[in-house]
């Protein structure tokens, strides 16, 4: 009986987490689980508030941003409508921009671009960042 209840709980949890009300053309979540040390030379620019670094991973690379010295955010650099061969660029502080359709994204939401652009309805793919000492983990689970 306990096994059935446990299975039902886990199944319900996974089903609830897999719900996706994004438009059909939006990029779906990819499994990401990256651990790195902030002392890694690749991340040196992300050590200061407002600093950022690019990492390998995700679909087209990951942008890691130091928000205030202690908090970090990370985004996949793939254009949310997946209509661009090149990764998004990071401009004006905290704006990701798709070079193909000029849509712009900040804090996980479309903030500009041509209204007729299908990608305008899709959010930028944001990942969870956990910091423990000088170690960071970027994941979506």
Residue frames as qw, qx, qy, qz and C-alpha x, y, z in Angstrom:
[[0.000, 0.885, 0.465, 0.000, 0.00, 0.00, 0.00],
 [0.314, -0.790, 0.101, 0.517, 2.82, 2.40, 0.89],
 [0.417, -0.109, 0.596, 0.677, 4.47, 1.72, -2.47],
 [0.206, 0.631, 0.655, 0.361, 1.25, 2.60, -4.31],
 [0.151, -0.938, -0.249, 0.186, 0.83, 5.84, -2.37],
 [0.415, -0.591, 0.323, 0.612, 4.49, 6.76, -2.95],
 [0.387, 0.171, 0.670, 0.610, 4.20, 5.98, -6.67],
 [0.093, 0.806, 0.555, 0.181, 1.02, 8.05, -6.94],
 [0.269, -0.882, -0.047, 0.385, 2.68, 10.99, -5.15],
 [0.412, -0.383, 0.493, 0.663, 5.79, 10.90, -7.37],
 [0.315, 0.401, 0.709, 0.487, 3.70, 10.49, -10.54],
 [0.009, -0.903, -0.429, 0.014, 1.48, 13.44, -9.55],
 [0.343, -0.769, 0.141, 0.521, 4.52, 15.59, -8.77],
 [0.397, -0.158, 0.607, 0.670, 6.21, 14.83, -12.10],
 [0.220, 0.603, 0.682, 0.352, 3.00, 15.37, -14.04],
 [0.112, -0.932, -0.278, 0.205, 2.41, 18.72, -12.35],
 [0.354, -0.660, 0.306, 0.587, 5.96, 19.85, -13.10],
 [0.401, 0.032, 0.687, 0.604, 5.78, 18.85, -16.75],
 [0.275, 0.805, 0.515, -0.104, 2.79, 21.07, -17.55],
 [0.340, -0.200, 0.289, 0.873, 3.72, 23.58, -20.21],
 [0.314, 0.782, 0.499, -0.200, 1.41, 26.31, -21.42],
 [0.168, -0.534, 0.366, 0.743, 3.98, 27.87, -23.73],
 [0.653, 0.585, -0.096, -0.472, 3.06, 28.49, -27.37],
 [0.968, 0.165, 0.180, 0.049, 3.93, 25.62, -29.70],
 [0.642, 0.668, -0.178, 0.332, 6.97, 27.33, -31.25],
 [0.290, -0.847, 0.372, -0.246, 8.75, 28.01, -27.92],
 [0.439, 0.406, -0.772, 0.218, 11.90, 26.17, -26.86],
 [0.836, -0.456, -0.240, -0.190, 11.20, 23.45, -24.30],
 [0.466, -0.766, 0.431, -0.099, 13.33, 22.84, -21.22],
 [0.735, 0.386, -0.540, 0.135, 16.57, 20.92, -21.64],
 [0.821, -0.521, -0.164, 0.167, 18.15, 19.02, -18.76],
 [0.330, 0.719, -0.335, 0.512, 20.92, 21.19, -17.30],
 [0.766, -0.638, -0.033, 0.075, 23.08, 20.42, -14.26],
 [0.584, 0.562, -0.262, 0.524, 26.40, 22.30, -14.21],
 [0.626, -0.748, -0.072, 0.211, 28.63, 22.74, -11.18],
 [0.582, 0.544, -0.150, 0.586, 31.60, 25.09, -11.19],
 [0.528, -0.523, -0.284, 0.606, 33.78, 27.06, -8.83],
 [0.136, 0.978, 0.153, -0.033, 33.62, 30.85, -8.95],
 [0.375, -0.731, 0.421, 0.384, 37.43, 30.85, -8.74],
 [0.712, 0.281, 0.536, 0.356, 37.50, 29.20, -12.17],
 [0.216, -0.313, 0.255, 0.889, 39.22, 31.70, -14.54],
 [0.026, 0.377, 0.724, 0.577, 36.31, 31.29, -16.98],
 [0.266, -0.766, -0.579, -0.084, 34.00, 32.89, -14.36],
 [0.438, -0.180, -0.235, 0.849, 36.30, 35.74, -13.25],
 [0.066, -0.257, -0.219, -0.939, 34.06, 38.42, -14.79],
 [0.537, -0.524, -0.525, -0.402, 31.05, 37.13, -12.84],
 [0.537, -0.241, -0.583, 0.560, 32.70, 37.79, -9.48],
 [0.052, -0.106, -0.198, 0.973, 31.64, 41.45, -9.31],
 [0.331, 0.578, 0.597, -0.447, 28.06, 42.75, -9.03],
 [0.484, 0.745, -0.014, -0.458, 26.71, 43.26, -12.53],
 [0.009, -0.524, 0.781, 0.340, 29.46, 41.06, -13.99],
 [0.898, 0.224, 0.162, -0.343, 28.73, 38.13, -16.27],
 [0.180, -0.431, 0.835, 0.290, 30.35, 35.12, -17.90],
 [0.785, 0.253, -0.308, -0.474, 29.47, 32.67, -20.62],
 [0.489, -0.309, 0.810, -0.099, 29.54, 28.93, -19.92],
 [0.330, 0.103, -0.830, -0.439, 29.19, 25.87, -22.09],
 [0.126, 0.239, 0.901, -0.339, 25.95, 23.99, -21.63],
 [0.447, 0.536, 0.353, -0.623, 22.27, 24.29, -22.39],
 [0.723, 0.566, 0.394, 0.042, 21.29, 24.59, -26.04],
 [0.530, 0.735, 0.007, 0.422, 23.52, 27.47, -27.21],
 [0.408, 0.239, -0.425, 0.772, 25.55, 28.26, -24.10],
 [0.418, -0.733, -0.522, 0.123, 24.63, 29.79, -20.76],
 [0.119, 0.647, -0.144, 0.739, 24.89, 33.36, -19.55],
 [0.577, -0.491, -0.537, 0.371, 25.67, 33.64, -15.81],
 [0.042, 0.710, 0.009, 0.703, 25.04, 37.08, -14.27],
 [0.382, -0.234, -0.601, 0.661, 26.06, 38.30, -10.81],
 [0.124, -0.801, -0.486, -0.326, 23.05, 40.34, -9.69],
 [0.280, -0.903, 0.043, -0.324, 24.31, 41.95, -6.49],
 [0.030, 0.653, -0.692, 0.307, 27.45, 40.19, -5.32],
 [0.371, -0.178, 0.849, -0.332, 25.67, 37.25, -3.71],
 [0.690, 0.384, 0.526, -0.316, 22.79, 36.34, -6.04],
 [0.091, -0.285, 0.718, 0.629, 23.19, 34.92, -9.54],
 [0.736, 0.435, 0.294, -0.427, 20.85, 34.28, -12.46],
 [0.283, -0.252, 0.789, 0.484, 21.48, 32.16, -15.54],
 [0.667, 0.528, 0.139, -0.507, 19.86, 32.03, -18.96],
 [0.706, 0.154, 0.585, 0.369, 20.23, 29.78, -21.96],
 [0.029, -0.511, 0.276, 0.814, 21.46, 31.77, -24.95],
 [0.196, 0.284, 0.834, 0.430, 19.12, 30.02, -27.40],
 [0.297, -0.076, -0.142, -0.941, 16.51, 32.31, -28.96],
 [0.450, 0.072, 0.705, -0.543, 13.24, 31.26, -27.31],
 [0.760, 0.435, 0.108, -0.470, 11.44, 30.73, -30.62],
 [0.700, -0.188, 0.623, 0.293, 14.44, 28.68, -31.83],
 [0.618, 0.748, 0.242, 0.018, 14.59, 30.61, -35.10],
 [0.123, 0.928, -0.352, 0.014, 18.24, 31.65, -34.95],
 [0.884, 0.211, -0.327, 0.260, 21.49, 29.81, -35.59],
 [0.353, 0.412, -0.449, 0.709, 23.56, 32.15, -33.42],
 [0.399, -0.461, -0.673, 0.419, 23.22, 32.49, -29.62],
 [0.117, -0.941, -0.279, -0.154, 21.58, 35.52, -28.06],
 [0.432, 0.386, -0.285, 0.764, 23.84, 38.43, -27.16],
 [0.423, -0.648, -0.492, 0.400, 23.94, 40.20, -23.79],
 [0.241, 0.482, 0.136, 0.831, 23.36, 43.94, -24.03],
 [0.225, -0.595, -0.003, -0.772, 22.56, 46.98, -21.84],
 [0.352, -0.414, 0.576, -0.611, 23.01, 45.35, -18.45],
 [0.405, 0.020, 0.883, -0.235, 20.45, 42.53, -18.32],
 [0.684, 0.500, 0.056, -0.529, 18.98, 42.25, -21.81],
 [0.513, -0.071, 0.789, 0.331, 19.37, 39.20, -24.01],
 [0.465, 0.607, -0.082, -0.639, 18.81, 39.90, -27.69],
 [0.752, 0.227, 0.591, 0.182, 18.11, 37.57, -30.62],
 [0.120, -0.435, 0.415, 0.790, 19.95, 38.77, -33.71],
 [0.141, 0.220, 0.848, 0.461, 17.48, 37.06, -36.08],
 [0.112, -0.692, -0.642, -0.309, 14.23, 38.71, -34.99],
 [0.100, 0.454, -0.207, 0.861, 15.50, 41.52, -32.69],
 [0.654, -0.630, -0.328, -0.258, 13.38, 40.27, -29.79],
 [0.148, 0.510, -0.570, 0.628, 14.78, 41.23, -26.38],
 [0.750, -0.426, -0.500, -0.081, 14.45, 39.41, -23.08],
 [0.050, 0.497, -0.534, 0.682, 15.03, 40.45, -19.50],
 [0.344, -0.177, 0.712, -0.586, 14.38, 38.52, -16.29],
 [0.287, 0.139, 0.948, -0.012, 12.72, 35.69, -18.24],
 [0.402, 0.693, 0.527, -0.284, 10.19, 37.78, -20.20],
 [0.449, 0.460, 0.391, 0.659, 10.06, 39.27, -23.67],
 [0.183, -0.683, -0.270, 0.654, 10.54, 43.02, -23.27],
 [0.229, 0.713, -0.173, -0.640, 10.73, 44.26, -26.83],
 [0.275, -0.090, 0.830, 0.477, 11.02, 43.46, -30.47],
 [0.335, -0.006, -0.485, -0.808, 8.66, 43.27, -33.37],
 [0.606, -0.015, 0.483, -0.631, 5.13, 42.35, -32.16],
 [0.846, 0.311, -0.200, -0.385, 4.63, 40.11, -35.19],
 [0.289, 0.478, -0.822, 0.115, 7.65, 38.04, -34.14],
 [0.823, -0.260, -0.458, -0.213, 6.53, 34.61, -32.98],
 [0.625, 0.023, -0.565, 0.538, 9.38, 34.50, -30.45],
 [0.115, -0.443, 0.198, -0.867, 8.01, 37.56, -28.68],
 [0.755, -0.398, -0.116, -0.508, 5.51, 35.31, -26.88],
 [0.902, -0.075, -0.377, 0.196, 8.17, 32.94, -25.58],
 [0.436, -0.876, 0.204, -0.007, 10.20, 33.59, -22.41],
 [0.347, 0.638, -0.669, 0.157, 13.97, 33.29, -22.30],
 [0.874, -0.191, -0.447, 0.026, 14.96, 29.98, -20.72],
 [0.192, -0.748, 0.440, -0.457, 16.07, 30.74, -17.15],
 [0.747, -0.014, -0.640, 0.180, 17.96, 28.28, -14.95],
 [0.643, -0.760, -0.066, -0.071, 18.18, 28.01, -11.18],
 [0.475, 0.541, -0.489, 0.493, 21.52, 29.06, -9.69],
 [0.759, -0.638, -0.129, -0.008, 22.52, 27.81, -6.22],
 [0.322, 0.693, -0.474, 0.437, 25.62, 29.20, -4.54],
 [0.847, -0.521, -0.087, 0.055, 27.42, 27.40, -1.71],
 [0.591, -0.541, 0.250, 0.544, 30.66, 29.12, -0.73],
 [0.060, 0.576, -0.462, -0.672, 32.56, 29.55, -3.99],
 [0.192, 0.099, 0.928, 0.304, 30.73, 26.70, -5.70],
 [0.505, 0.278, 0.054, -0.815, 27.74, 27.36, -7.96],
 [0.326, 0.184, 0.917, 0.136, 25.26, 24.95, -9.47],
 [0.397, 0.268, -0.212, -0.852, 23.18, 25.81, -12.51],
 [0.110, 0.141, 0.981, 0.068, 20.22, 23.52, -13.05],
 [0.465, -0.119, -0.245, -0.842, 16.58, 23.29, -14.05],
 [0.746, -0.305, -0.553, -0.213, 15.58, 20.56, -11.60]]
